[in-house]
């Protein structure tokens, strides 16, 4: 165990995982408070379609994941205005449609969607120094924007109509938060994978909710739980030769 801790690839994996965890905790709190778990999963699934488009058209996979997540989020915001289908039904349609499109698009490029299974379940042990910098820079940007939206998001989580009556720009704040989830999805893609990032957002926040009494305390506690899950998951992965992304989620 001590030998693997000395390996550069393991230290890079640990740094990248902690960078994701410290951001996933606070962002996940709002996902839990606002009951947006299924929404987060839909954005993660749409990210795979963006990856497929990036592979097909030859541009950045991260940019593709962010772009499609934003497009799906905006589409959902428009579709929510209609009354024929409930929001959870719309989420189910968009989630599985984008996942299917992603698998097909990736398959068109590689010949088999299985060639990029690491995009679905992550491969944190393959991150390089550049990936670590991207994770920490992206994470810092997410936390900075989250801090600026904190009070408005808290007000909306308590009572959205009352927050709007008090002057909160509800649609603008909601769009900003959606963009944060999209960015989180993109920078987490290589760490825990598109199918598992929602779990890392939700599970630590749900656990922290049981012990925290203040929003700030819950955010810090969720980040600490997510960080502990990353460390435990990587240790389990090294000891049991298990896939790192699922091991991190199970540790959470």
C-alpha positions as a printed NumPy array, in Angstrom:
array([[  0.   ,   0.   ,   0.   ],
       [  2.824,   2.408,   0.891],
       [  4.479,   1.634,  -2.43 ],
       [  1.465,   2.743,  -4.436],
       [  1.091,   5.917,  -2.355],
       [  4.546,   6.908,  -3.57 ],
       [  3.577,   6.502,  -7.215],
       [  3.09 ,   9.828,  -9.111],
       [ -0.046,   8.566, -10.902],
       [ -1.689,   7.755,  -7.56 ],
       [ -0.866,  11.161,  -6.091],
       [ -2.3  ,  12.84 ,  -9.203],
       [ -5.453,  10.73 ,  -8.892],
       [ -5.781,  11.691,  -5.229],
       [ -5.368,  15.405,  -5.961],
       [ -7.868,  15.307,  -8.822],
       [-10.384,  13.347,  -6.766],
       [-10.122,  15.725,  -3.815],
       [-10.581,  18.676,  -6.168],
       [-13.845,  17.193,  -7.414],
       [-15.015,  16.176,  -3.934],
       [-14.575,  19.6  ,  -2.356],
       [-16.811,  21.11 ,  -5.04 ],
       [-19.295,  18.257,  -5.347],
       [-20.238,  18.564,  -1.671],
       [-21.559,  22.153,  -1.71 ],
       [-23.124,  21.86 ,  -5.176],
       [-24.77 ,  18.58 ,  -4.182],
       [-26.404,  20.257,  -1.19 ],
       [-28.483,  22.456,  -3.47 ],
       [-29.333,  19.482,  -5.67 ],
       [-30.673,  17.707,  -2.561],
       [-32.458,  20.788,  -1.193],
       [-34.106,  21.566,  -4.533],
       [-34.876,  17.919,  -5.3  ],
       [-32.939,  18.037,  -8.567],
       [-31.284,  14.597,  -8.424],
       [-32.958,  13.375, -11.59 ],
       [-32.133,  16.669, -13.276],
       [-28.438,  16.192, -12.463],
       [-28.561,  12.684, -13.888],
       [-30.139,  14.005, -17.09 ],
       [-27.32 ,  16.536, -17.519],
       [-24.742,  13.803, -16.936],
       [-26.34 ,  11.604, -19.6  ],
       [-26.44 ,  14.5  , -22.04 ],
       [-22.713,  14.948, -21.465],
       [-22.067,  11.604, -23.157],
       [-23.803,  12.888, -26.287],
       [-21.505,  15.922, -26.159],
       [-18.49 ,  13.645, -25.895],
       [-19.732,  11.716, -28.924],
       [-20.123,  14.932, -30.905],
       [-16.635,  16.002, -29.861],
       [-15.186,  12.719, -31.099],
       [-17.207,  12.877, -34.314],
       [-16.443,  16.5  , -35.179],
       [-12.949,  16.671, -33.726],
       [-13.288,  19.279, -30.961],
       [-12.777,  19.277, -27.197],
       [-14.67 ,  16.517, -25.371],
       [-15.037,  18.727, -22.303],
       [-16.461,  21.557, -24.405],
       [-18.847,  19.115, -26.054],
       [-20.06 ,  17.794, -22.696],
       [-20.646,  21.317, -21.343],
       [-22.384,  22.494, -24.529],
       [-24.844,  19.613, -24.701],
       [-25.579,  19.798, -20.967],
       [-26.404,  23.491, -21.32 ],
       [-28.518,  22.832, -24.423],
       [-30.526,  20.107, -22.653],
       [-30.979,  22.328, -19.597],
       [-32.283,  25.212, -21.708],
       [-34.573,  22.851, -23.618],
       [-35.986,  21.551, -20.353],
       [-36.596,  25.07 , -19.066],
       [-38.597,  25.796, -22.218],
       [-40.521,  22.518, -22.096],
       [-41.438,  23.023, -18.429],
       [-43.832,  25.775, -19.526],
       [-46.14 ,  23.27 , -21.195],
       [-48.712,  21.391, -19.121],
       [-49.155,  18.167, -21.094],
       [-46.28 ,  16.285, -19.434],
       [-44.942,  16.416, -15.875],
       [-41.36 ,  17.55 , -15.291],
       [-40.155,  14.121, -14.176],
       [-41.574,  12.618, -17.394],
       [-39.723,  15.207, -19.475],
       [-36.527,  14.458, -17.564],
       [-36.928,  10.744, -18.253],
       [-37.394,  11.364, -21.971],
       [-34.432,  13.759, -22.252],
       [-32.176,  11.638, -20.05 ],
       [-32.556,   8.37 , -21.921],
       [-32.707,   9.998, -25.347],
       [-29.416,  11.817, -24.781],
       [-27.812,   8.669, -23.312],
       [-28.877,   6.628, -26.342],
       [-27.665,   9.346, -28.728],
       [-24.355,   9.453, -26.884],
       [-23.779,   5.709, -27.077],
       [-24.669,   5.653, -30.773],
       [-22.464,   8.667, -31.591],
       [-19.466,   7.272, -29.694],
       [-20.037,   3.926, -31.423],
       [-20.014,   5.617, -34.845],
       [-16.582,   7.07 , -34.132],
       [-14.884,   4.17 , -32.365],
       [-16.77 ,   1.205, -33.798],
       [-18.022,   0.265, -30.318],
       [-19.287,   2.355, -27.43 ],
       [-17.364,   0.059, -25.093],
       [-14.116,   1.627, -26.327],
       [-14.946,   4.651, -24.177],
       [-16.398,   3.002, -21.094],
       [-14.014,   5.156, -19.046],
       [-16.206,   8.135, -19.973],
       [-19.17 ,   6.414, -18.328],
       [-17.45 ,   5.099, -15.208],
       [-14.297,   7.19 , -14.985],
       [-10.611,   6.304, -14.921],
       [ -9.096,   8.549, -12.279],
       [ -5.778,   6.702, -12.296],
       [ -5.029,   7.965, -15.825],
       [ -5.247,  11.692, -15.053],
       [ -2.177,  13.75 , -15.877],
       [ -0.854,  16.973, -14.369],
       [ -2.852,  19.062, -16.847],
       [ -6.058,  17.281, -15.792],
       [ -5.334,  18.072, -12.15 ],
       [ -4.901,  21.774, -12.94 ],
       [ -8.124,  21.79 , -14.971],
       [-10.037,  20.139, -12.107],
       [ -8.787,  22.595,  -9.494],
       [ -9.191,  25.666, -11.71 ],
       [-12.678,  24.581, -12.783],
       [-13.577,  23.713,  -9.205],
       [-12.421,  27.12 ,  -7.966],
       [-14.56 ,  28.808, -10.633],
       [-17.602,  26.735,  -9.639],
       [-17.158,  27.585,  -5.943],
       [-16.706,  31.289,  -6.732],
       [-19.942,  31.423,  -8.735],
       [-21.744,  29.309,  -6.121],
       [-20.676,  31.757,  -3.412],
       [-22.075,  34.667,  -5.43 ],
       [-25.403,  32.849,  -5.863],
       [-25.488,  31.411,  -2.333],
       [-28.066,  33.69 ,  -0.696],
       [-30.397,  33.646,  -3.704],
       [-30.181,  29.862,  -3.998],
       [-30.907,  29.469,  -0.296],
       [-33.958,  31.728,  -0.643],
       [-35.188,  29.791,  -3.67 ],
       [-34.652,  26.465,  -1.898],
       [-36.808,  27.624,   1.018],
       [-39.648,  29.123,  -1.051],
       [-39.212,  29.989,  -4.717],
       [-42.327,  32.185,  -5.073],
       [-41.468,  34.168,  -1.947],
       [-37.888,  34.611,  -3.161],
       [-39.183,  35.978,  -6.455],
       [-41.51 ,  38.367,  -4.618],
       [-38.505,  39.635,  -2.645],
       [-36.675,  40.505,  -5.858],
       [-34.591,  37.4  ,  -6.56 ],
       [-34.117,  36.9  , -10.321],
       [-35.277,  33.281, -10.117],
       [-34.763,  32.3  , -13.763],
       [-31.311,  33.889, -13.929],
       [-30.184,  32.217, -10.699],
       [-31.627,  28.863, -11.786],
       [-29.822,  29.115, -15.124],
       [-26.575,  29.974, -13.321],
       [-26.927,  26.932, -11.086],
       [-27.668,  24.718, -14.083],
       [-24.469,  25.955, -15.717],
       [-22.575,  25.029, -12.558],
       [-23.927,  21.473, -12.703],
       [-22.977,  21.274, -16.384],
       [-19.423,  22.436, -15.62 ],
       [-19.171,  19.986, -12.712],
       [-20.25 ,  17.183, -15.026],
       [-17.609,  18.086, -17.59 ],
       [-14.658,  18.392, -15.22 ],
       [-15.686,  15.207, -13.369],
       [-16.01 ,  13.155, -16.538],
       [-12.547,  11.603, -16.376],
       [-12.584,  11.208, -12.585],
       [-15.738,   9.25 , -11.722],
       [-17.453,   9.123, -15.122],
       [-20.657,  10.587, -16.5  ],
       [-22.883,   7.899, -14.992],
       [-21.426,   8.198, -11.491],
       [-20.977,  11.952, -10.993],
       [-24.613,  12.329,  -9.906],
       [-23.995,   9.82 ,  -7.117],
       [-20.976,  11.775,  -5.864],
       [-23.098,  14.935,  -5.877],
       [-26.052,  13.402,  -4.027],
       [-24.76 ,  10.801,  -1.552],
       [-22.382,  13.012,   0.514],
       [-24.972,  15.813,   0.608],
       [-27.697,  13.406,   1.718],
       [-25.43 ,  12.06 ,   4.47 ],
       [-24.451,  15.562,   5.615],
       [-28.101,  16.541,   5.861],
       [-28.538,  14.065,   8.71 ],
       [-25.944,  15.727,  10.933],
       [-25.821,  19.414,   9.908],
       [-28.17 ,  22.104,  11.186],
       [-27.023,  25.063,   9.061],
       [-26.654,  25.277,   5.247],
       [-23.   ,  26.295,   5.52 ],
       [-22.255,  23.435,   7.9  ],
       [-23.976,  20.977,   5.587],
       [-21.938,  22.201,   2.601],
       [-18.644,  21.809,   4.467],
       [-19.657,  18.414,   5.874],
       [-20.727,  17.161,   2.436],
       [-17.381,  18.221,   0.989],
       [-15.546,  16.393,   3.79 ],
       [-17.602,  13.226,   3.271],
       [-16.958,  13.338,  -0.487],
       [-13.223,  13.819,   0.138],
       [-13.169,  10.863,   2.545],
       [-14.997,   8.778,  -0.073],
       [-12.337,   9.621,  -2.661],
       [ -9.513,   8.563,  -0.331],
       [-11.285,   5.367,   0.75 ],
       [-12.309,   4.543,  -2.823],
       [ -8.789,   4.945,  -4.165],
       [ -7.383,   2.819,  -1.334],
       [ -9.974,   0.125,  -2.009],
       [ -9.236,   0.311,  -5.713],
       [ -5.514,  -0.157,  -5.114],
       [ -6.027,  -2.973,  -2.603],
       [ -8.756,  -4.933,  -4.405],
       [ -7.83 ,  -4.026,  -7.99 ],
       [-11.353,  -2.6  ,  -8.398],
       [-12.487,   0.107, -10.826],
       [-11.769,   3.43 ,  -9.163],
       [-14.929,   5.414, -10.026],
       [-17.436,   2.855,  -8.713],
       [-15.191,   2.238,  -5.68 ],
       [-15.354,   5.95 ,  -4.795],
       [-19.152,   5.989,  -5.111],
       [-19.518,   2.857,  -2.976],
       [-17.218,   4.373,  -0.364],
       [-19.513,   7.413,  -0.224]])
